[in-house]
Amino acid sequence: MLDRDLAFMRLVKASWTRSLGAEAEAILGEAEAVERSLVAFTLANLCGVSVPEGPDFGARLEAALAKAGPGERVVTAFSSHMPGACLNSACRDRAGVAPCEAACPFHALINGPKGNEIAQEACVDCGRCVEACPEGFLQDKVEYLPATQLLKGGRPVIAAVAPAIAGQFGEGASIEKMRTAFKLLGYADMVEVAFFADMLTMKEAGEFDEHILHKDDFLISSCCCPMWVAMLRKVYAGLVRHVSPSVSPMIAAGRVLKILRPDCAVVFVGPCIAKKSEAKEADLLGAIDHVFTFQEIRDVFQAAGIDPASLEGQDSTEYASRGGRLYARAGGVSIAVAEAVAELYPDKALYFKAHTADGVPACKALLEGLARGEKGKEGATFMEGMGCVGGCVGGPKAVIPRDQGKAAVDAQALASQIVVATRSDCMKEILGRLGIFGPDAFAESGRAGIFERSFNKPAG
């Protein structure tokens, strides 16, 4: 079976010498005849495009890459290219259920005449099936190579890194060293998405103050996790009226950066496949140009011979708070919002009781209870959900184990010079440039529209 990581590194190196098509042909030529269609399927996904096996595969791959846009679906099934590919797979259990079917929270995989197919109207491109499939018949598209077109075009590209980045690239790979590493790849700069999480912390604190009028009220956080949001919109739409109308920190980062620097492009780097799909949603399109996973960037660094931990760091003013950095792990959003509520709206602090859920079963149990009129544990008033066990540090494309990631995130958060977002002079300056003067301005019509999102319509 083709080593996907090694193949990706070969393609990345070839793209730097303008020989990507020839390298793809070489990789395809090394495959056994019975594997060539699957290898071609994999190579196309590694390039972020859809190109079937056939004559002039390399040339067609390069042509598709040159035209690659945001419209491609993230998760694709090999059965759409090779009908019947997994019909005789030995991966099914005694009940006839394949691992990909069992992993999908939205029942989007159908065992049809071509094999397991994706019901596009139900799929949210979360990627759980990709991780579950033992044969490589379900894959996600990698957007790194399409993104290099931006770098080649001379447009400044900023890498916005998820709070879960702590520890992912080695114990010594500090934020300052990661900034150097991204600049060596040609990026204009690297910023922490934790800073934009801080903005949403203040926004949700204000919403908590506005909506929690007595102990029976509750607010559902919309921050961070596209899986959590998709569950609410597709399965528990009756709860949407309780959801904070906020974009994720990733989207906030892209929108704010493009206001402050209109000529820039923004790529997001994190541990999540579902973020690729979130960036393509119609009401969010344009905020983030491309999404990479930590594992993909690890491979790019290896291809380039870059070891972030060994680099000299590029210092910058401390700007992300402890709370914003804690968004990376389960319970972090609740901690951040609780601290902001206590600071901004102390009379409401006594009402703040969080119920956090991580992992799909726990998220479903929480939402099922809310749908039945149950308030969550101990009369909770703030509900936080993350689709991955442990939160983002447990994401499918993290480089290090979940527990190790949480420890690194907690250590980085503890070392933060800024404890609560409301105490940041840098935050006050940036919000002022956006026309937002003080936390209460988030609630003012027109002031904070870039942080708003409507969940009234169910997801398609």
SEKEZA-805009 format. One line per 10 residues: for each residue x, y, z of C-alpha. Coordinates in steps of 0.001 Angstrom, whole numbers. Example, Ala and Ser with C-alpha at 12.3 -4.5 7.8 and 13.67 -1.06 7.14 Angstrom:
# residues 2
12300:-4500:7800; 13670:-1060:7140;
//
This chain:
# residues 460
0:0:0; 1240:3498:-862; 2748:5429:2054; 619:8581:1865; 2983:10739:3946; 6063:9816:1903; 4169:10335:-1353; 3056:13770:-166; 6619:14767:711; 7796:13653:-2731;
5102:15751:-4388; 5935:18779:-2232; 9623:18575:-3126; 8779:18146:-6802; 6533:21218:-6714; 9524:23317:-5668; 11449:22192:-8758; 8399:22418:-11056; 8478:18662:-11695; 5310:17640:-9855;
3685:15957:-12855; 6758:13867:-13588; 7054:12833:-9923; 3384:11825:-9829; 3936:9692:-12933; 6989:8113:-11280; 5040:7239:-8115; 2227:5824:-10215; 4702:3763:-12218; 6074:2186:-9040;
2661:798:-8110; 1430:-2677:-8918; -1077:-2723:-11760; -3958:-3649:-9434; -3174:-654:-7201; -2732:2034:-9846; -6272:3401:-9689; -6109:3752:-5894; -2636:5318:-6105; -3878:7825:-8689;
-6857:8587:-6435; -4458:9188:-3523; -2076:11388:-5512; -4953:13560:-6735; -6217:13999:-3169; -2724:14879:-1984; -2787:17653:-4574; -6253:18792:-3487; -7935:17984:-6807; -9943:15276:-8567;
-8104:13598:-11468; -8757:9962:-12498; -6075:7550:-13630; -5363:7572:-17349; -2982:8786:-20060; -983:11931:-19250; -1965:11661:-15589; 874:13939:-14448; 62:16664:-16962; -3644:16548:-16082;
-2763:16697:-12394; -683:19837:-12894; -3429:21440:-15000; -6062:20725:-12342; -3790:22053:-9620; -3291:25324:-11503; -7073:25828:-11546; -7823:24518:-8033; -10414:26573:-6182; -12459:26393:-2987;
-15302:24310:-4452; -13831:20809:-4040; -15465:18491:-1496; -13052:17593:1283; -13828:13889:1782; -14065:11646:-1262; -14772:7948:-1729; -12736:5711:-4017; -15970:3950:-4985; -16939:7050:-6986;
-13872:6415:-9181; -13779:2628:-9013; -17286:1193:-8481; -17278:-1896:-6316; -13873:-1123:-4794; -14882:-2015:-1266; -17770:-4402:-1870; -15693:-7405:-885; -13722:-5713:1892; -13047:-7841:4943;
-13352:-4840:7242; -17059:-5331:8057; -18043:-6699:11439; -20395:-9618:12041; -23393:-7352:11638; -22105:-6224:8240; -21171:-2713:9425; -17947:-1218:8107; -15688:899:10388; -16404:4016:8320;
-20157:3584:8784; -19763:3089:12528; -17547:6181:12802; -19888:8597:11003; -22047:10621:13425; -24372:11709:10607; -25086:8350:8912; -23659:9762:5689; -22140:6504:4416; -24387:4278:2370;
-23576:683:1492; -24685:874:-2148; -24103:-1130:-5330; -20750:615:-5902; -19571:-28:-2359; -19670:2501:461; -20760:5831:-979; -21070:9259:623; -24534:10787:911; -23433:14333:188;
-26540:15944:1652; -25786:14350:5030; -21978:14596:4981; -20284:17475:6803; -16750:16471:5730; -15701:15858:9333; -13244:13174:8251; -14037:10594:10923; -14602:8014:8190; -11192:8794:6706;
-9489:7841:9944; -11656:4723:10323; -11152:3260:6819; -8373:627:6888; -8072:430:3102; -7555:4096:2198; -10788:4082:177; -11962:7271:1928; -9591:10229:1846; -9508:13954:2525;
-8087:16466:91; -4837:18169:1080; -4795:21896:335; -1099:22642:762; -142:22422:-2907; -3065:24577:-4135; -2018:27134:-1507; 1477:27369:-2978; -114:29152:-5931; -732:32073:-3548;
2905:32156:-2494; 4091:32008:-6084; 1790:34900:-6948; 3614:37182:-4544; 598:37823:-2304; 1480:37991:1428; 160:34832:3089; -297:34642:6863; -409:31320:8690; -2966:31338:11514;
-2169:28456:13874; -4662:26732:16172; -4153:26907:19952; -3488:23152:19907; -112:23803:18243; 1670:23714:21605; 4081:20765:21641; 3029:19412:18246; 6417:19995:16583; 8720:19089:19447;
9140:20153:23056; 11473:22959:22099; 9326:24281:19246; 8035:27457:20876; 5572:29818:19241; 8502:32099:18387; 10362:29236:16673; 7240:28155:14800; 6982:31704:13471; 10502:31384:12084;
9663:27990:10540; 6639:29333:8660; 8620:32305:7391; 11237:29894:6025; 8427:28287:4004; 7654:31675:2465; 4820:32868:4703; 4721:36561:5528; 3962:35859:9178; 2408:33456:11665;
-220:34413:14240; -1928:32589:17098; -5638:31971:16601; -5837:32021:20413; -5841:35838:20145; -9025:35747:18064; -10484:33198:20461; -10010:35912:23073; -12259:38202:21045; -14985:35570:20987;
-14535:34966:24695; -15531:38578:25360; -18404:38319:22882; -19808:35170:24495; -19369:36681:27952; -21584:39561:26818; -24129:37135:25392; -24148:35222:28659; -24911:38450:30496; -27683:39277:28041;
-29376:35865:27871; -28953:34420:31355; -31569:36259:33357; -32312:33526:35890; -30927:30113:36857; -33085:28158:34360; -31648:29917:31290; -28679:28501:29373; -26333:29421:26508; -24748:26933:24091;
-21276:27947:22940; -20682:27842:19180; -16924:28342:19478; -14279:26086:18002; -15753:22822:16854; -17469:22408:13459; -18611:18913:14492; -20490:20353:17489; -22074:23040:15303; -23041:20480:12630;
-24719:18278:15244; -26751:21234:16463; -27813:22338:12990; -28499:18941:11446; -29807:16885:14354; -30830:19212:17174; -32142:22235:15282; -34666:22912:18041; -31799:24026:20282; -30385:26564:17835;
-32177:29455:19535; -29896:28877:22533; -26669:28920:20484; -24272:31858:20604; -24430:33463:17122; -20654:33494:16734; -18159:32356:14139; -15265:30152:15197; -11871:31588:16183; -10514:30377:12825;
-13050:32427:10863; -12612:35413:13180; -8860:35269:12540; -9270:35319:8776; -11814:38144:8794; -9889:40371:11195; -6550:39848:9465; -8051:40723:6080; -9511:43946:7481; -6194:44929:9034;
-4232:43877:5939; -6568:43781:2922; -3944:42420:514; -3201:39277:2518; -4337:35680:2217; -4804:33550:5339; -4250:29827:5824; -5266:27959:8959; -3163:25197:10502; -4707:22806:13027;
-5406:19183:13983; -8806:18947:12303; -10138:17733:8935; -13553:19313:9552; -12022:22804:9494; -11386:22323:5758; -15125:22000:5249; -15986:24864:7612; -13862:27268:5574; -15904:26362:2472;
-19357:27020:3966; -21266:29604:1933; -21675:32169:4712; -18033:31844:5782; -16331:31607:2397; -13459:34019:1880; -12286:34306:5479; -9760:31462:5191; -8111:30672:1873; -6821:27192:2731;
-6672:24808:5686; -3730:22536:6525; -3457:19930:9258; -580:19591:11694; 404:16288:10096; 488:17851:6636; 2698:20715:7831; 4935:18255:9658; 5501:16511:6318; 6185:19838:4588;
8751:20789:7227; 10430:17393:6787; 10454:17787:3003; 12075:21215:3402; 14585:19993:5992; 13175:22348:8629; 13266:21314:12289; 11270:24005:14128; 12708:23083:17531; 16266:23802:16349;
15522:27265:14940; 16132:30697:16404; 12807:32148:17495; 11402:35468:16284; 10116:37347:19284; 6920:39374:19250; 4815:41179:21805; 2777:38737:23895; -807:39039:22686; -2747:35777:23276;
-4190:35117:26731; -4184:32030:28884; -7904:31593:28226; -7525:31809:24453; -4784:29195:24475; -6929:26867:26596; -9505:26666:23786; -7347:23807:22495; -8604:21333:25080; -11926:20229:26484;
-13265:22669:29054; -11016:25483:27890; -13763:27594:26341; -15767:27364:29555; -12792:28430:31667; -12098:31426:29412; -15719:32610:29280; -16213:32081:33022; -13208:34278:33798; -14413:36970:31397;
-17918:36913:32894; -16454:37253:36392; -14388:40224:35293; -16932:42039:33110; -20262:41045:34651; -19539:40030:38261; -23237:39965:39177; -23710:37109:36677; -20692:35082:37795; -22769:33163:40343;
-25028:31948:37524; -22129:30542:35476; -22048:26764:35685; -20507:24897:32762; -21309:21484:31330; -18576:20346:28956; -18801:17375:26618; -16020:15952:24470; -16341:13120:21996; -19389:12469:19840;
-21232:10179:22318; -20879:12718:25137; -21937:15600:22879; -24994:13665:21734; -25916:12784:25316; -25720:16433:26353; -27795:17645:23415; -30340:14835:23798; -30808:15877:27404; -31247:19532:26497;
-33753:18582:23802; -35754:16709:26465; -35734:19767:28698; -33001:18557:31028; -30580:21277:32101; -27348:19324:32080; -25380:18429:35164; -25962:20486:38298; -28191:23009:36545; -25529:24118:34053;
-26048:27450:32285; -23182:27256:29756; -22816:24302:27386; -19550:23520:25606; -19094:20659:23167; -16147:19318:21195; -16450:16423:18772; -13057:14915:19592; -12238:13301:22915; -10063:15748:24817;
-10992:18607:22502; -8794:19832:19662; -5692:18227:21167; -7415:14916:20359; -8045:15890:16737; -7492:13244:14045; -4524:15055:12502; -2639:15950:15665; 1013:14903:15634; 1366:13947:19300;
-910:11887:21595; -3912:13610:23167; -2638:13589:26777; 743:14928:25718; -980:17663:23713; -3140:18685:26672; -97:18882:28946; 1705:21092:26416; -1331:23360:26003; -1790:23697:29761;
1900:24530:30229; 1863:27165:27502; -1357:28666:28868; 24:28784:32397; 3099:30648:31143; 989:33301:29370; 1692:36861:30455; -1953:37782:29817; -4386:35831:31978; -7763:37175:30859;
-8438:38671:27410; -10002:41797:28926; -6632:42834:30367; -4764:42907:27055; -3588:46277:25755; -2955:44681:22361; -6569:43477:22304; -7855:46967:23068; -5746:48404:20248; -6867:45876:17632;
-10541:46088:18606; -10274:49875:18428; -9006:49589:14857; -12127:47512:14157; -14368:50171:15703; -15116:48103:18802; -14479:50138:21938; -15079:48027:25016; -16735:44612:25496; -20270:46017:25341;
-19631:47141:21753; -19800:43490:20641; -23560:43694:21161; -23976:46887:19176; -25541:46458:15746; -22998:46715:12959; -20011:46907:15275; -19161:43243:15540; -20733:41776:12416; -17493:40078:11429;
-17861:37859:14506; -21522:37030:13878; -23114:34010:12287; -26757:32998:11963; -27681:29436:12884; -31410:29877:12250; -31360:27857:9025; -30508:24165:9340; -27314:23063:7620; -27771:21560:4187;
//
